[in-house]
């Protein structure tokens, strides 16, 4: 017989631990310097067509004069293109993680909201009995704050002014 021990799940991180780890990773990321170009132009520069970029890299490699004027070689540009593509994978993962965290937090708020509404209904039922009369103040406060149980008052419709004829 094989002795199988049940696996113990890894302890989950607290939100504070996640923030601490994210900040530690962020501190280790080398960010490029921002271009000196105006902000409106920088937005457009980030979306230059990839085929155009490749043609420009090829032209850079074909001429030493272009490389000297640019201050970069075609190999430098190819490496930067590769790094940008690899960092896009990081951005995709972070975007997915963000969506997952936002979704999980929505579920948490829904569960909390359901528990609060259930508490309100349970308290209303219990308050019928004199033993639980102290719940009355809590019920009154919840009733005042409950957005779900009240119908909204409609804004009064403006009365059109009669048209004056001369």
N, C-alpha and C positions, 0 to 999 in steps of 0.2 A: 504494500500500500504506500502511496505517496502522501507525504505530509504536506497538505496545501494550506497555507495560511492566507486568510483573506487580505487583499491589498488595502492598505490604509490610504484614503484619498489625501492628496497634498492639501495642506491648509490654503484656503483662498486668501488673496491679498485684500487688505482693507483699502478703501478709497485713498486714505492718506499715504499708504505704502505705495500705491500705484503712482500717485502724484510725485512722491519723492523719487521713485525710479525713473519716471518720465523726465523729471528735471535733471537727473544725473545723466541720462542719455543725451538730453538736449545740450547740456554743457560740453559734451564730447563731440558734437557735430560741428565740423568746419563749414562755415557759410561763406559763399563768395561775396566779394565787395559789390555793392550796388553800382550799376553803370552811372556815369556822369550825365547821361542823356536825360532830357525832361521826362516826367512821369508819363505823359500821354504817349510819347515816342517809345518808352520802355515797354508799355503794354503791347504795342504793335510789333516791336522787335522780337518778342517772345513767340510770335506766331508766324515768322517767316517760313514760307513753304520748304519742306524737307528736301525736295528735289533741287530747289534753288540753293539751299545750304550746301548740298553735296557738290553741285557744280562749282560753287565758290571755293570749296575746299580743294577740289581738283585744280582750279585755276591757281590757287595759292601754291600748290605743289609744283606747278609747271613753271613758276617764275621766282627767281631769287629776289628780284626787285619788289614783287608783291609781298613776299615774306618780310623783307626789310621794312617796307612801308607799314605793314600791319604789325610788325614786331612779334609775329608768331609764325610757326611752321604749319604745314598741312597736318603733320603728325600731332602737334599740340591741339589743333582743332578737332581731329578725330578722337583724341583722348577725351576732350571735353564733351563731345557728343555722346561718347560711351558712358561717361560718368553721369550725364544728365539722364540718359535712358535708365541707368541703374537706380538713380534716386527717384525716378518716377514709380518704380516698384515700391519704394519706401512710402511714397505719398499714397499709393493705392492701398497699402496695408493700413496706414494710419487712418485713411478715409473709412475703410471697412471697420476698423476698430472703433472709430468715433460713432459710426452708424449703429454698431452693436451696443455700445455703452448708452447712446441716446434711447435706443429701443428698450433696453433693459430698465432704464430709469423710468420710461413711460409705463412699463408693466408694474414697477414698484409703486408709482404714484396711483395707478389704477387700483392696485391691491389695497393701498392705504385708504383711498377714497371709498372703496367698497366696504372696508372694515368700519370706517367712520359712519357711513349711511346705515350699516347694519347695527352699529352701536346705538344710533339715534332711535331706530325702530324698536330695538330691544328695551331701551330705557323707557320709551313710551308705553310699552306693554307692562313693564315692571311697575311703573308709576301708578298704575291702576290700583295696586295694592298699597295700603297705608304703610306697610313695612319699609317701602322704598320711597317714601315721600321726599327724602333728601335729594332725590334725582330731579326734582321739579325745577330747581334753579339751573341745572345743567341742560335740561330739556329746553327751557326757555331760551338759553343762550344759543344752543344749537339751532333752534327754530328761527331765531333772529338771523343767524348766519347762513342758513341753508339756502343755497341758490336753486336747488333742484325742486324744492317743495312749493315754491311760490310762482304764481303766474305773473308775468311782467305786465305792468300797466302800459297801455298803449298811449303814445303821445297824442294829445288832442289835435285833430285835423284842423288846419287853418281854414277859416271861413273866407271864401273868395269875396273880394269886394265887388259890389255891383258896378257895372260899367256905366259911366256917365256919358250921356249923349248931349250934345249941344243943340 
